């Protein structure tokens, strides 16, 4: 029986908005992690059957099938194709699902999955030059465009979280990310980037150590006058890319490569488009059902911190150990480069599992339109 294993996983540091990566074109940033992936694994890129790349704002610099542009920009053979995926924030996690499915089904022997978003250059909402909601959608859900910030407020209210709880979670994200950075936990997964000015970016730029509840409490709500969601307890607008090398274990053995983890289970879930952010809960339960595993079997979780209310609600429903969820910080501290986030989370998860001998890890993230991916990986 064919399987899908992950042989290597690499990411850029995550740049803050208008920070160190803002001057790098999305295709060049993508090419950077593709080259790093080949160099670190010893892969001859001519063997790659497809590159599947997540990207949300597919407009301007990020259009024209950026996956293919990235392949050519990386100097890889012209025989290597690429395709671009949009499942909103879960785009590059979905790219991993597609790559694994292609490998398991026999369509691919070797595939690369990953994604990119340079939000400094292609801002969120850039694609909405026309209303994407047609008459049938409006007849069903109304004409208001789904607002994730208001969705995060609804999640906080429905699950009963206070402003203080959201801010406490945000502080913890920064504290964990800072500790991970200081202890060198990210070094093996990051491929430093030299920006156009010649400055080398080797660390995530969004981490803000030394925060206090008083500082966070002084910020105004971002989406409602009397709301709880602020810039500080939400994910950051960021720039970044990540990539994973996926193949069968048989192919890895024939190439003399040692896999890190096996793609164990991949599922999807959908909920209403507002408040949209609670789909990770049914996705996680579906992953448990499909895999035969349970909360007690999983040693590490990555639950995307789109807003603090999302992982808090997930924790409340699923009952996982808080210490195992985003142990190295999450998007509130590290940033959320949309189309690159799924692959970034998975890269971080895989390295954490490897470093700590954790057999099973689970990743899930909320996605625009009321969707979620959930993935279970098994350490090899």
C-alpha positions as CSV (number, residue, x, y, z in Angstrom):
1,X,0.0,0.0,0.0
2,X,1.4,3.4,-1.0
3,X,1.8,6.0,1.7
4,X,2.9,9.7,1.9
5,X,5.8,10.8,4.0
6,X,7.4,14.2,4.7
7,X,11.1,14.2,4.1
8,X,11.9,17.8,4.7
9,X,10.1,21.0,5.8
10,X,11.5,24.5,5.7
11,X,10.2,28.0,6.1
12,X,11.3,31.6,5.9
13,X,11.3,33.7,9.0
14,X,7.9,35.5,9.2
15,X,8.3,39.1,8.4
16,X,6.1,41.8,10.0
17,X,4.1,44.2,7.8
18,X,6.5,46.5,6.0
19,X,9.4,44.7,7.7
20,X,12.4,42.9,6.5
21,X,10.7,40.8,3.8
22,X,8.4,43.5,2.4
23,X,10.9,44.2,-0.4
24,X,10.9,40.6,-1.6
25,X,8.6,39.5,-4.5
26,X,6.3,36.6,-3.6
27,X,7.7,34.5,-6.3
28,X,11.2,35.1,-5.2
29,X,10.3,34.3,-1.5
30,X,8.7,31.1,-2.7
31,X,11.7,30.3,-4.8
32,X,13.9,30.7,-1.8
33,X,12.2,28.0,0.2
34,X,12.1,25.7,-2.8
35,X,15.9,26.0,-3.2
36,X,16.4,25.5,0.5
37,X,14.2,22.4,0.4
38,X,16.2,20.8,-2.4
39,X,19.5,21.7,-0.8
40,X,18.6,20.4,2.7
41,X,17.2,17.1,1.4
42,X,19.7,16.5,-1.4
43,X,16.8,16.3,-3.9
44,X,17.3,16.6,-7.6
45,X,14.4,18.9,-8.5
46,X,14.0,17.2,-11.9
47,X,12.3,14.3,-10.0
48,X,9.5,16.5,-8.7
49,X,6.1,15.6,-10.3
50,X,4.3,18.8,-9.1
51,X,4.6,21.8,-6.9
52,X,1.3,22.6,-5.2
53,X,1.3,26.1,-3.7
54,X,-1.1,28.0,-1.4
55,X,-1.8,31.7,-2.0
56,X,-4.9,33.7,-1.0
57,X,-4.6,37.1,-2.7
58,X,-4.0,35.9,-6.2
59,X,-3.8,39.3,-7.8
60,X,-1.0,41.4,-9.1
61,X,2.4,40.0,-8.1
62,X,0.7,36.8,-6.8
63,X,-1.2,35.9,-9.9
64,X,-0.2,34.0,-13.1
65,X,0.0,30.7,-11.2
66,X,2.6,31.7,-8.7
67,X,3.5,28.1,-8.1
68,X,4.8,27.8,-11.6
69,X,6.5,31.1,-11.5
70,X,8.2,30.1,-8.2
71,X,9.5,26.9,-9.8
72,X,11.1,28.7,-12.7
73,X,12.4,31.5,-10.4
74,X,14.1,28.8,-8.2
75,X,16.1,27.7,-11.3
76,X,14.4,24.3,-11.2
77,X,14.0,22.4,-14.5
78,X,11.3,23.6,-16.8
79,X,9.8,20.1,-16.8
80,X,8.5,20.7,-13.2
81,X,4.9,22.0,-13.2
82,X,3.2,24.0,-10.5
83,X,-0.4,24.8,-9.5
84,X,-1.8,27.3,-7.0
85,X,-4.5,26.6,-4.4
86,X,-6.9,28.9,-2.6
87,X,-8.7,27.6,0.5
88,X,-8.3,30.9,2.2
89,X,-6.1,30.7,5.3
90,X,-5.8,27.0,5.0
91,X,-4.4,27.1,1.4
92,X,-1.0,25.6,2.0
93,X,-2.4,23.1,4.5
94,X,-4.7,22.0,1.7
95,X,-1.7,22.0,-0.7
96,X,-0.2,19.3,1.6
97,X,-3.5,17.3,1.5
98,X,-3.5,17.5,-2.3
99,X,0.2,16.5,-2.5
100,X,-0.3,13.5,-0.1
101,X,-3.4,12.4,-2.0
102,X,-1.6,12.5,-5.3
103,X,1.4,10.5,-3.9
104,X,-0.9,7.9,-2.2
105,X,-3.0,7.5,-5.4
106,X,0.0,7.0,-7.6
107,X,-0.4,10.2,-9.6
108,X,2.9,11.5,-8.1
109,X,6.0,9.8,-6.7
110,X,7.4,13.1,-5.4
111,X,5.5,16.4,-4.8
112,X,6.3,19.6,-3.0
113,X,3.6,21.5,-1.1
114,X,3.7,24.9,0.5
115,X,2.6,28.4,0.1
116,X,3.3,32.1,0.3
117,X,1.8,35.5,1.1
118,X,3.6,38.8,1.1
119,X,0.9,40.9,2.6
120,X,3.0,44.0,2.7
121,X,2.9,44.0,-1.1
122,X,-0.4,42.4,-1.8
123,X,-2.7,43.5,1.1
124,X,-5.7,41.6,2.4
125,X,-8.8,42.4,0.4
126,X,-6.8,43.2,-2.8
127,X,-8.9,40.7,-4.8
128,X,-12.2,42.2,-3.9
129,X,-12.3,44.7,-6.8
130,X,-15.8,43.4,-7.5
131,X,-18.4,41.8,-5.2
132,X,-17.7,38.1,-5.0
133,X,-21.2,37.3,-3.6
134,X,-23.8,36.6,-6.3
135,X,-27.6,36.8,-6.1
136,X,-28.1,33.2,-4.9
137,X,-25.6,33.7,-2.0
138,X,-27.2,37.0,-1.0
139,X,-30.6,35.4,-1.1
140,X,-29.4,32.7,1.4
141,X,-27.1,34.7,3.7
142,X,-27.7,38.4,3.1
143,X,-25.5,41.0,1.4
144,X,-23.1,41.7,4.2
145,X,-19.7,40.3,3.4
146,X,-18.5,37.8,6.1
147,X,-16.3,39.7,8.5
148,X,-13.8,37.5,10.4
149,X,-13.2,40.1,13.1
150,X,-16.9,40.2,13.9
151,X,-16.9,36.4,13.7
152,X,-14.1,36.4,16.4
153,X,-16.3,38.6,18.5
154,X,-19.2,36.2,18.1
155,X,-17.0,33.2,19.1
156,X,-15.8,35.0,22.2
157,X,-19.4,35.8,23.2
158,X,-20.8,32.4,22.4
159,X,-18.0,30.5,24.2
160,X,-18.0,33.0,27.1
161,X,-14.5,34.5,26.9
162,X,-13.7,37.8,28.5
163,X,-11.4,40.5,27.0
164,X,-8.9,39.6,29.8
165,X,-8.8,35.9,28.7
166,X,-8.2,36.9,25.1
167,X,-5.3,39.2,26.2
168,X,-3.8,36.6,28.5
169,X,-3.8,34.1,25.6
170,X,-2.1,36.7,23.4
171,X,0.6,37.3,26.0
172,X,1.2,33.6,26.3
173,X,1.7,33.3,22.6
174,X,4.4,35.9,22.6
175,X,6.1,34.4,25.7
176,X,6.2,30.9,24.1
177,X,7.5,32.3,20.8
178,X,10.2,34.3,22.5
179,X,11.3,31.3,24.5
180,X,11.4,29.1,21.4
181,X,13.5,31.7,19.6
182,X,15.9,32.2,22.5
183,X,16.4,28.4,22.9
184,X,17.0,28.0,19.2
185,X,14.0,25.8,18.5
186,X,13.2,27.5,15.2
187,X,16.8,27.5,13.8
188,X,16.5,24.1,12.0
189,X,13.3,25.0,10.2
190,X,14.2,28.5,9.1
191,X,16.0,29.4,5.9
192,X,17.3,32.9,6.5
193,X,16.4,35.5,3.7
194,X,18.7,38.2,2.4
195,X,16.5,41.1,1.5
196,X,17.1,43.5,-1.4
197,X,19.0,45.8,0.9
198,X,21.4,43.0,1.8
199,X,20.1,42.6,5.3
200,X,19.8,39.0,6.4
201,X,16.5,38.2,8.1
202,X,16.9,35.1,10.2
203,X,14.3,35.5,13.0
204,X,10.5,36.0,13.1
205,X,9.9,39.7,13.3
206,X,6.5,39.8,15.0
207,X,7.4,38.6,18.5
208,X,7.1,41.3,21.1
209,X,8.6,40.3,24.5
210,X,7.8,42.1,27.6
211,X,4.1,42.7,27.1
212,X,1.8,43.3,30.0
213,X,-1.9,43.0,30.6
214,X,-2.0,46.8,31.2
215,X,-0.4,47.5,27.8
216,X,-2.8,45.1,26.0
217,X,-5.8,46.4,28.0
218,X,-5.1,50.0,26.8
219,X,-5.8,49.0,23.1
220,X,-9.2,49.9,21.6
221,X,-11.4,47.1,20.1
222,X,-10.7,46.6,16.4
223,X,-14.1,45.6,15.1
224,X,-16.8,46.7,17.6
225,X,-16.9,49.7,19.8
226,X,-17.6,47.6,22.9
227,X,-15.8,44.5,21.6
228,X,-13.1,42.3,23.0
229,X,-11.0,41.6,19.9
230,X,-8.0,44.0,19.4
231,X,-5.0,44.1,17.2
232,X,-3.0,42.5,20.1
233,X,-5.2,39.4,20.5
234,X,-5.5,38.9,16.7
235,X,-3.0,37.4,14.2
236,X,-0.5,39.7,12.6
237,X,-0.4,40.8,9.0
238,X,2.8,39.2,7.8
239,X,5.1,38.1,5.0
240,X,6.4,34.5,4.6
241,X,6.6,31.2,2.8
242,X,7.1,27.5,3.7
243,X,7.5,24.3,1.8
244,X,7.4,20.5,2.5
245,X,8.8,17.6,0.5
246,X,6.4,14.7,0.2
247,X,6.9,11.2,-1.4
248,X,6.2,7.6,-0.8
249,X,8.4,5.9,1.8
250,X,9.5,3.5,-0.9
251,X,10.7,6.4,-3.0
252,X,12.5,7.9,0.0
253,X,14.3,4.6,0.6
254,X,15.4,4.4,-3.0
255,X,16.8,7.9,-2.8
256,X,18.5,7.3,0.5
257,X,16.4,9.8,2.3
258,X,15.1,9.5,5.8
259,X,11.4,10.6,6.3
260,X,10.5,12.7,9.3
261,X,6.8,12.0,9.5
262,X,4.0,10.2,7.7
263,X,0.8,11.9,6.5
264,X,-1.6,9.9,8.7
265,X,-5.1,11.5,8.3
266,X,-6.4,14.6,6.4
267,X,-10.0,15.8,6.6
268,X,-12.2,18.9,6.0
269,X,-15.2,20.5,7.7
270,X,-17.6,23.3,6.9
271,X,-19.8,25.5,9.0
272,X,-21.9,28.6,8.3
273,X,-20.0,31.5,6.6
274,X,-20.6,33.6,9.8
275,X,-19.2,33.4,12.3
276,X,-17.1,30.9,10.2
277,X,-14.2,30.5,12.7
278,X,-15.4,27.4,14.6
279,X,-15.0,24.8,11.8
280,X,-11.7,23.5,13.4
281,X,-13.8,21.8,16.1
282,X,-15.8,19.5,13.8
283,X,-12.7,19.1,11.6
284,X,-10.7,17.9,14.6
285,X,-13.5,15.5,15.7
286,X,-13.7,14.2,12.2
287,X,-10.0,13.6,12.1
288,X,-10.2,11.6,15.4
289,X,-13.1,9.5,14.0
290,X,-11.3,8.9,10.7
291,X,-8.0,8.0,12.3
292,X,-9.2,6.0,15.3
293,X,-7.1,8.3,17.5
294,X,-8.3,10.5,20.4
295,X,-7.2,13.6,22.3
296,X,-5.0,11.4,24.6
297,X,-3.0,10.1,21.6
298,X,-1.9,13.4,20.3
299,X,1.2,14.9,21.8
300,X,1.3,18.3,20.0
301,X,-1.3,20.5,18.4
302,X,-1.0,23.5,16.1
303,X,-4.3,25.5,16.1
304,X,-4.0,28.6,14.1
305,X,-4.3,31.8,16.2
306,X,-6.3,33.8,13.7
307,X,-7.8,35.4,16.8
308,X,-7.3,34.4,20.4
309,X,-11.0,33.4,20.7
310,X,-10.5,30.6,18.1
311,X,-8.0,28.4,19.8
312,X,-9.6,29.2,23.2
313,X,-13.0,27.9,21.9
314,X,-11.3,24.9,20.3
315,X,-9.6,24.1,23.6
316,X,-12.9,24.4,25.5
317,X,-14.7,22.0,23.1
318,X,-11.9,19.5,22.4
319,X,-10.4,19.3,25.9
320,X,-6.8,19.1,24.9
321,X,-3.9,20.0,27.2
322,X,-3.2,23.7,26.8
323,X,0.6,23.1,27.2
324,X,0.5,20.9,24.1
325,X,-1.3,23.5,21.9
326,X,0.9,25.9,20.0
327,X,3.8,25.2,22.4
328,X,6.1,27.5,20.4
329,X,3.7,30.3,20.1
330,X,1.3,31.0,17.2
331,X,0.1,33.5,14.7
332,X,-0.6,36.2,17.3
333,X,3.2,36.3,17.9
334,X,4.7,34.7,14.9
335,X,2.4,36.2,12.2
336,X,-0.1,34.9,9.7
337,X,1.0,35.2,6.1
338,X,-2.3,33.8,4.8
339,X,-1.4,31.4,2.0
340,X,1.8,30.4,3.7
341,X,0.5,29.8,7.1
342,X,-0.7,26.2,6.8
343,X,2.7,25.1,5.6
344,X,4.4,27.2,8.3
345,X,2.4,25.6,11.0
346,X,3.1,22.2,9.7
347,X,6.8,22.9,9.4
348,X,6.9,24.0,13.0
349,X,4.8,21.0,14.1
350,X,7.0,18.5,12.4
351,X,10.2,19.9,13.8
352,X,8.7,20.1,17.3
353,X,7.6,16.4,17.0
354,X,11.0,15.4,15.8
355,X,12.8,17.4,18.5
356,X,10.7,16.0,21.3
357,X,10.0,12.4,20.1
358,X,6.2,13.0,19.8
359,X,4.5,10.3,17.9
360,X,1.3,12.1,16.8
361,X,0.6,15.7,16.0
362,X,-2.5,17.4,14.8
363,X,-2.9,20.7,13.0
364,X,-6.1,22.6,12.2
365,X,-7.0,26.1,11.2
366,X,-10.1,28.2,10.5
367,X,-10.6,29.4,6.9
368,X,-12.7,32.0,5.2
369,X,-16.2,30.9,4.1
370,X,-16.6,28.7,7.2
371,X,-14.1,25.9,6.5
372,X,-11.3,24.1,8.2
373,X,-8.6,21.5,7.5
374,X,-7.4,19.0,10.0
375,X,-4.2,16.9,9.6
376,X,-2.7,14.2,11.7
377,X,1.0,13.4,11.3
378,X,2.9,10.4,12.6
379,X,6.5,10.7,13.5
380,X,8.8,8.1,11.9
